[in-house]
Amino acid sequence: MKIESIKDKLNKILEDYEFTIYSVKTKKEFGEKILEILLKGKNITTDVLEQIHTKLFENLEDDLDDDYFLELSSVGAEYPLNSLDEVMEHVDGYVYVETKDFKGVGLLLEVNNNELVIKYNQKGQFRKIKIEYDDVLNIRTSVKI
């Protein structure tokens, strides 16, 4: 299987969308071999995923082994942010953050010199907290409810 070729073709298709590849991996479910591709981005719908899937599948040629199924989906609304760069891409979005001293959901207002500024609600009062990125134990995207 030519995974790099598949990723290159998908990246070319994604130029028309505001999505990026989150992960590409092979897996086995119910005895079937699957190439799983997860995309991340705002406003991913099943209709858009279907369009991208169709375009990719039409361009695969012999890149995908015959005994594999192609599964293209969204990483979901909540996913880990694995680097400071990924955190910076999520400014003005909701995040769940855990540190030794803080655990909660808030709006990521800005990132300056490895310092995150988060606005959160504490018992009806809006507060801001500054957190050093190095102190973050866990951070992921979140959805405002």
N, C-alpha and C positions, 0 to 999 in steps of 0.2 A: 504494500500500500504506500502511496506517495503522499504522506501527510503534509509535507512542506508545500508541495504543489497545490494541494487542496486549500491550504491556508492562504497561499498567494492568490489563488483564484477567488476565494471568498473575500479577501481584503480588497480586491479590485471591485467586486460587487458592492461592498460596504461603503465605497467612496460616495455612492449616491444616498447614503443614509447616515444618521448620526450615531452609529453603533460601532462597537469594537468587539473583537474576539476576547472572551474571558478565559475560556479553556477549550482544549481539544484533547480528547482521550478515547481510548478504546475500552470497551467493557463487554461483559457477557451477562445477558438477562434471559431467563427462561430458555436457556440453551442456544440463544441467538447471539451472534457477534454484531456489535454496534459501534459505529464511530459517532461519539457524542460531541457536538459542538455547542458551546454555550456562548451567547452574545450578551453584552451589557450595553445599556443606553437608556435614554428616556423615551417613554411612550412606545414601547415595543408592544405590538398587538399580534394576535394570531394571524390576521390577514397579512401583515407585513412579513412575519416569519415565513408564511407560505410563499410569498413572492420571492423572498431571498432563497428559500429552499429550492424552489423550482429553477431559478436562474443558476444556482450552484450545480444542481443535479444535471442540468442540460450541458454544463461545461466540464463535467468530470472526466469524460472520455474513459481512459483506463486507469485513472488515479485511485479509485476505490475498488478494493478486491471484491470479486463477485459474491463471496460468502458473507459480506458485511452489509448491514443496513445503515443508512444515514439518518441521524437524529439531530435536528437543529432546533434549539429552543433558547429561551431567555434564562439568564442566571437567576432571575426572580427580583422581587422588590427589595429584599434584604440580602446583602452579600458582604463578605469581609473586605475591608480595605487593607491591602497587604503592604503598602509602602506610603511614605510621606507624599509622593507624587500622586498616588491614587486619592489620598485624603484631600490634597489641594484641588483635584478635579471635582470634588464634591462640595466645595464652598457654596453656600446658599441652599444646601440640602440638609435633611435631617440625618443625624447619626446617633448610634448607641455607642457610648464610651464607657470603658471600665478602667479605673486606675486603682491604686491602693486606697485612695481617699474619696473617690467619686465613682458613682455608677448611675447612669441615667441616659435619657434621650433628650436631644436638644438640636437647635438649628446651628450649624457650623457657619459662623459669621465671617471668619477670616483665618488665615494661617500666615504668621509672620515669624521668620527666623526659628523654625521648629516649634513655635508656640501656637496652639489652637485656641481660638476664642469661640466659646459656645454659649448660646442663650438658651436657658432652660426654665421650666416652670416648676417652682417649689411651693406647693400648697397655695396656688393662685397668685403667687408673686413671681414676676419674671426677673431672673438674675443672670448675670454673665459670669463665666468662669474661664480662667486662662489655665491651660494644661500644656505642659511640655510634652512633645511627641514621644520622647524617650521614656516618659512615665506611663504611657498608654499600655495597658495589658491586653486590651481587646477593643477593636473599633470596627463597626460595620455600618452600612447604610441602614436607614430606618424609614418607616412610613408614619406620617402624622395621622393620628386617629382623632 
